[in-house]
Amino acid sequence: MPSGKTERHADVGVAILAKAPLAGFAKTRLIPHLGAEGAAALQRWLLQRTVVTALSAGIGPVTLWCAPDTAHPDFATCRASGPLTLRRQPDGDLGERMLAAFAGASALRGTLVIGTDCPALTPGLLRQATNALAGHDAAVVPAEDGGYVLIGMRQAAPRIFEAVDWGSARVMAQTRARLLEIGWRWQEFPPLWDVDRGEDLDRLNASFPASMEKPGA
């Protein structure tokens, strides 16, 4: 990637919302399939992959918004991957926590908010979403299940996150309605798959075999 493009967009940040890989706390919908420890191990792999992806994009400052707090050692381990700021996720629903990430961003030209559930997210796609913000108010990467895996905005807009049925197949449709309501222009990218349900595990194993390896195996 030409150095000029990296410099031009160096003030677009990435905010990652992440749960600590604690047994019984992370990836709870996958516990029936993987067990509590297995689900936590998967979250550890997803967390590390997401942080490396965000840092590798080279688009601006990366902040890891941690739940339940910043104390888990895996969050400290992530900092060894590169410059990374740790912040505690506030209380509230997903929309309130994403809004807090936008409102707390220091980047001047916008922020991309992502979770850790989409291993298909790449540094190149983060750069494309960043470039989209140069000519749009927002950028969105939908998820195949009806949600989204990335939302980028040039500035915080509380209405985008109001009256949304988080965790449902209606999230992306409701988000489009909010964007239209406030008169924003946005760029939408092709949908990606994420890892939320048992049926996602076969696809994950086929695409990323290392994700399903047991620690110490």
N, C-alpha and C positions, 0 to 999 in steps of 0.2 A: 504494500500500500504506500503511495507517495507520502513523504513526510509532510508536505504542505497540507494534505487533507487531515492528517492527524492533528496538526496544530490548529487548523481552523475550527475543529469541533472539540477541542480539548476541554471546553467548559460545558459539556453535556455529561451529566453524571449517571451512574448506575446504582440503584438502590435494590438490594436483595433482601426479601423477607424470608427468614429461615427459622425453622424450629431446631432446637438442639437435638442431637440423635440420642434421646433418652428412651429406654424401653418403656412402653406403655404411654408415651407422650407423642412420639413421632410416627407418622404414617399409620395411624390407628386402623384405617379401613383395610390395611393389608395384613394386620395381625392374624386374622383367621387363616391366611395363606402362608405366612412366613414365620409366625410366632412373634412375640414382642421383641426379642433380641434380634431376630432377622430383619424385622421392619426398621429397627434402629440402625442396624448395619447398612441397610439400603439408604436410609436418610443420610448417613455419614458419607457414603459414596456420592449421592446427589449433591450434597452441600459442597463437597470439595470440587466436584466437576463444575458446578455453577460458578463458584468463586474464580476458578482458573479461567473459565470462559469470559467472565466479565473483565478480569484483569488483562487478558490477552487481547481483548477488543481495542484497548488503548484509546478510548474515546474521552476519558475524563475520570474524575474521582469516583471510587467505588466505596459504598457504605453497606455494611452488613447489619441489618436490623434483626436483632436476636430475640428469641423467645425460649424460655420464660425470662431470661436475662443474659448478660454477656459473660457469665462466669464459667460456662462449660468449656473444658479444655480443647474441644474440637474447634471452637471459635478462635481460640488463641492459635491453634495450629494453622488455621486458614490464613492468618496474618503472615505466616512465613512464605506464602505464595507471592506476596507483593504488597504494595501500599494499600492498606485497607483500614477503614474506620469502623469500629464496633459501636452500635447503639442499641439500647433496649427497645423492643417493640412496645408501644403503649397498649393499654387495655382497649377493648372495643371490638367491633366486628371487622371483617376483612377490609371493607371499604374505609372505615375510620383509620385503620392501620396504614393502608396505602396512602390516604390523604396526608397522614402525618409524615410519611416518607417524602412526599412531594413538598409539603410545607417546610420541612426541616432541611431541604436540600440547599447546598451552597453554590451549585453550578448556575451559571448565569443564563445559559441558553436552553435549559431544559433538563429533564430527568427521565430516565427509563426505569420503571419499576418492574421487577421480575420476582418469581418465586424460585423454588429449587426443584419443582416437579417435572421439568421439561428437559431431559438430556439431549433432545434434538436441537436445542437452541445453540447457535454457533456465534463465535466472535464476528463473523462476516454479517450475520443477520442483525446483530447489535449495531454494527456500523451502518447498515442500510436504514435501520429505524432512526438512528441519529441523523443521517442525511435527510430523512423525511421531515424532520422537525425544522429544517431550514426553510421549508415552504409550506408547512402545515402546522396547525395548532396542536395536533396529536398524531400519534402513530400507534397502531394496535396489531398484535399478532394473535389471532383467535386460536382457541383450542378446538380440537375435533369434537369434544364433548359438549360444546356450546358455551364454554367460558372463554377466557383468554390467558395467554402465557406471558404476555408483555403488554404494558401500556406506557406510552411516553407522552409527556405533555411539556409545553414550554413554560407553563405556570400552573399552580395549583388551582383546581376548579372543584369545589365541594359538590356541586350538583351532579357531577359524573358518578359519584359514589352513593348517591341517595336513592332509597327505595329500589335497591337491587337485590334479587334473590340469590345471594351468594351460595355457591355450591350446587346450583341448579343448571339445567341446560338452557335457561333463559338469560344468563348473564350477558352474553355478547349482544343479543337482540336488545336488551334493556339499555346497554351501554351505547349502542348506536342511537337509540331514541334520545338519550340524554345529550349526546353530541349534537344531534340535529336541533334539539330544543334550545341549546345555548348558541347555536349558529356557528359552530366550529367546523373547520375543514380538517379532515383527517385522512391519513393514508393507511390502508388495511392490507396486510400481507397474507399470503396463503396460510391456512391453518396448520398447526403442528399438533402432535400427540403428546400427552403427558402421562404421568404414572400416578393414578389415583385408585384404580380398582384392580381386582384380581385378574381380570381379563387382559390388563395391560402388561402383566409380568412376562408372558410368553414373548411378546413383541420386544420388551426390554432385554430379555435374555438373548434373543436372536440378534439384536442390534449392538448390544453392549454386554458381552458375556462376563466381563470383569465385575459388573454391577451386582451379580448374584453370587459371587464367590464368598465363602465364609471366611471371617478373619482367621488368619493362621493356617488356612487350608493349603 
